[in-house]
Structure formats: structure tokens, C-alpha cells
Amino acid sequence: MRRILLKILEKAILLISKDLEVSENSETCFMKILNPMDRIDYQHFEKHTKRWHTKFLGIKQGHTYWVYKVIDDILGENRHIKGIIEIGTGFGALSVFLGLECYERNLKPLLTFDTEKINIPRLFSLLNIEFIIQDCFSEESVKKIREYSNVPVLFICDGGNKIKEFNQFAYLLPKGSIIAAHDWTHEIYYEAIKDTIKKLELEQVKKETWCAFPDYILMSFWKKTK
Ligand SMILES: C[S@@+](CC[C@H](N)C(=O)[O-])C[C@H]1O[C@@H](n2cnc3c(N)ncnc32)[C@H](O)[C@@H]1O
């Protein structure tokens, strides 16, 4: 019975969000719908993200443009954050954006890890991005992450095992840091990190942007307030 009620509720939410979509423009964010079950209407999702998940400065994206706006807002609202760490460089599109944020906001230059060597974007050297080709869980990587995070950081889990990255690295970060998990609901979800969330009393940041129209960034953000 509970399952049926939940299904009906979920359908109702999706129907409401479709109705609002018709009358929504980019300025009317107050209409955004929260999907409490973090479940996505995939047809709707595909339609709204396809165009925004292509290339940035000619570099293949592993994320959507919308995430740039959300990250920019988070850094603007959390000026105590003094550096950014990215696990999973991929082709480097998000790294370039994060590197720009670090440069312009006068943070520590971006620290990014990947096990694969990529065709390094030219902006990496201009932005002093530290690209480390190494397993993020290796002893040296953990040491590097510890050293870098002697200040509050934005830590982005976007490597090969996001659940392990979140559950391991969240404990190493100082108070005020924000830990983000990409591919939210696809490769990482609440159940898998709930112990860490509870133990560290992590607080959700910008929840309305994670899995709902119009952002669909598929990235969750959690703040260490203690
Ligand atoms: C989804 S891609 C990253 C996408 C990139 N952040 C973006 O948004 O454009 C995941 C990357 O994680 C890397 N990776 C997988 N396991 C890793 C590990 N243990 N340490 C560091 N990087 C890893 C993979 O080689 C792959 O390039």
C-alpha cells in the first residue's frame, strides 16, 4: 500500500513539474520543483540537458553547463572556501572551469587527479592547475589531499568510485568544506553515503538544483559545518 501511494505521489510531482515547465522562463526559478525522491523523469531530463552537455572551449564535457552556475553561486556564498580538489579530470573541461574559479577568486590553484593521462588543455598551465596522474586512493594522493586541505575546500567526487571517494575523503576535510558528488542518483545515492552524512552531520547545499528542472546537474553538495 505504501509503495503504491509513493508511486502515485511521484507521478503527481512529475506531472506538476511538466505543467510548470510550460510557463517557466529562466528568471522564474521560484517555480522549481523539488523531487523528494530524487528520481528523474528521464524523457524530460534528456530533453533539457542534451544541448547543455557537449563541449566547453572545445573540450568534451562530462557534466552540463548548469553546474558552472551552481558552483559559482556556492563559491560566492561560501567565501571561506580557499581551494578546490577534483577527483576525475576526464578531458579537463570541468577542471578548466574550476581552475578559472580558483584563479579569479584567488584560491589555491585547482588540484585534480586522474589515473589516465589526457590531452592536457592549454589553460591548465596558464591557470597553474596541478594535474596529478595517480590513483586518488594511493598513499601519495591521500597525503597530497591532506596537505592541500589545511583550509576549507570544495571537494568534487567525480572519479571511478564516487561512493568510496565520498565516504573516505569527507572525513579528511576541515570544517566549512563542501563535498560534492557527481552522477548523483546514477553512481552515488543517499543510501550509500548516509552513514557519513549522519556521522559528520553534513548539510545539503542547493538541493533544488541537483535532480530537478531546470538544472538537472546530477551533482549533490554537502557542507561540513562541524
Ligand atoms: C566521469 S570522468 C570525469 C569527468 C570530469 N570531471 C568532467 O566533468 O569533465 C571520471 C574520470 O575518473 C578517472 N578515475 C577513475 N578512477 C580513478 C581513481 N582511482 N583516481 C583518479 N581518477 C580516477 C577516470 O580515468 C575518468 O577520467
The ligand as a Gaussian input file, in Angstrom:
#p B3LYP/6-31G(d) Opt

LIG

0 1
 C       33.443000      10.930000     -15.233000
 S       35.121000      11.122000     -15.655000
 C       35.482000      12.727000     -15.038000
 C       34.755000      13.817000     -15.765000
 C       35.229000      15.218000     -15.475000
 N       35.260000      15.543000     -14.068000
 C       34.309000      16.198000     -16.191000
 O       33.302000      16.616000     -15.569000
 O       34.569000      16.529000     -17.342000
 C       35.855000      10.043000     -14.478000
 C       37.371000      10.010000     -14.519000
 O       37.822000       9.410000     -13.311000
 C       39.049000       8.762000     -13.584000
 N       39.317000       7.823000     -12.492000
 C       38.797000       6.576000     -12.306000
 N       39.296000       6.021000     -11.188000
 C       40.145000       6.931000     -10.635000
 C       40.973000       6.928000      -9.477000
 N       41.014000       5.884000      -8.648000
 N       41.720000       8.031000      -9.218000
 C       41.688000       9.099000     -10.044000
 N       40.921000       9.149000     -11.178000
 C       40.172000       8.079000     -11.465000
 C       38.798000       8.125000     -14.958000
 O       40.017000       7.852000     -15.611000
 C       37.945000       9.183000     -15.662000
 O       38.730000      10.016000     -16.493000

